[in-house]
Amino acid sequence: MTVKKMVYIVIGAIGLALGAIGAVVPMMPAFPFLLLAAFCFARSNEKIYNWFINTKLYKDNLEDYVAGRGMTKKAKIRLMITITILMSIGFIMMDAVPIGRIVLSIVWLFHIIYFIFGIKTIPANME
């Protein structure tokens, strides 16, 4: 096994751990960490990737999005609220950096636009 694959496994495991924590902790998002884990596991080891895509954590949080079906309204709202809260903290902390606030505001706006218009909303019963 190459060093590159080992690094992918380690980063994937960290993403999986943070995603698992994010699945139960309301203020921590699971989605981006699980997406990171899927990306890393796909590039590291086929057995690990196949195991990961068959876990309940993957099926509940990523399967529909990765398959191109979209996300439920509840999942989209949860992610947008988490993003808004976390970026608000950064916005408040950038009190003396007006350009930082402007950049953060633009990034936040594009996140919200992307989640509303860029990701298809699927009915909750498809979850």
C-alpha positions in Angstrom: 0.0 0.0 0.0 1.4 3.4 -1.0 1.9 6.3 1.4 -0.7 8.3 -0.6 -3.4 5.6 0.0 -2.5 5.5 3.7 -2.9 9.3 3.9 -6.3 8.9 2.2 -7.4 6.3 4.7 -6.3 8.4 7.7 -8.1 11.5 6.4 -11.1 9.4 5.5 -11.2 7.9 9.0 -11.0 11.4 10.5 -13.8 12.6 8.2 -15.9 9.5 9.2 -15.3 10.2 12.9 -16.3 13.9 12.6 -19.3 13.0 10.5 -20.5 10.5 13.0 -20.2 13.1 15.8 -21.9 15.6 13.5 -24.8 13.2 13.0 -25.7 13.4 16.7 -24.4 16.9 17.7 -26.8 19.5 16.4 -24.3 22.3 15.8 -21.8 20.2 13.9 -22.6 19.2 10.3 -22.2 15.6 9.3 -22.6 16.1 5.6 -19.2 17.7 4.6 -17.2 15.3 6.8 -19.0 12.2 5.4 -18.5 13.5 1.9 -14.8 13.9 2.7 -14.7 10.3 4.0 -16.4 9.0 0.8 -13.9 10.9 -1.4 -10.9 9.6 0.6 -12.1 6.0 0.9 -12.9 5.9 -2.8 -9.3 6.8 -3.6 -7.7 4.6 -0.9 -9.1 1.1 -0.8 -12.1 -0.6 -2.5 -13.0 -2.8 0.5 -13.1 0.2 2.8 -15.1 2.3 0.4 -17.6 -0.6 -0.2 -17.9 -1.0 3.6 -18.5 2.8 4.0 -21.2 3.1 1.4 -23.1 0.3 3.0 -23.2 1.9 6.5 -26.4 3.5 7.8 -24.5 6.7 8.3 -23.8 6.9 4.6 -27.2 5.8 3.5 -29.0 8.3 5.8 -26.8 11.3 5.0 -25.2 11.0 1.6 -26.7 8.3 -0.6 -29.4 10.5 -2.2 -27.0 13.4 -2.8 -24.2 11.3 -4.3 -26.7 9.5 -6.5 -27.8 12.8 -7.9 -31.3 12.7 -6.5 -30.8 15.7 -4.2 -31.5 16.3 -0.5 -34.6 16.5 1.6 -35.9 19.9 2.6 -35.2 19.1 6.3 -31.5 18.2 5.5 -31.1 21.4 3.4 -32.5 23.6 6.1 -30.4 21.9 8.8 -27.3 22.5 6.7 -28.2 26.1 5.9 -28.8 26.9 9.6 -25.5 25.3 10.6 -23.6 27.2 7.9 -25.4 30.5 8.9 -24.5 30.0 12.6 -20.9 29.1 12.0 -20.3 31.9 9.5 -22.1 34.3 11.9 -19.5 33.5 14.5 -16.7 34.2 12.0 -18.5 37.4 11.0 -18.7 38.6 14.6 -15.0 37.7 15.2 -14.0 39.8 12.2 -15.1 43.0 13.8 -11.9 44.8 12.8 -11.6 43.3 9.3 -14.3 44.8 7.1 -13.1 43.1 3.9 -13.2 39.7 5.7 -16.8 40.4 6.7 -17.6 41.2 3.1 -15.9 38.1 1.7 -17.6 35.9 4.4 -21.0 37.5 3.6 -20.6 36.7 -0.1 -19.5 33.1 0.6 -22.5 32.7 2.9 -24.9 34.1 0.3 -23.6 31.8 -2.4 -23.9 28.8 0.0 -27.6 29.7 0.6 -28.2 30.2 -3.1 -26.6 26.9 -3.9 -28.6 25.0 -1.4 -31.9 26.6 -2.5 -31.4 26.4 -6.2 -28.5 24.2 -7.0 -29.5 21.1 -5.1 -32.7 19.3 -6.0 -35.2 19.0 -3.1 -36.6 15.5 -2.8 -39.7 14.5 -0.8 -39.1 13.4 2.8 -40.6 9.9 2.2 -37.7 9.1 -0.2 -35.3 9.4 2.7 
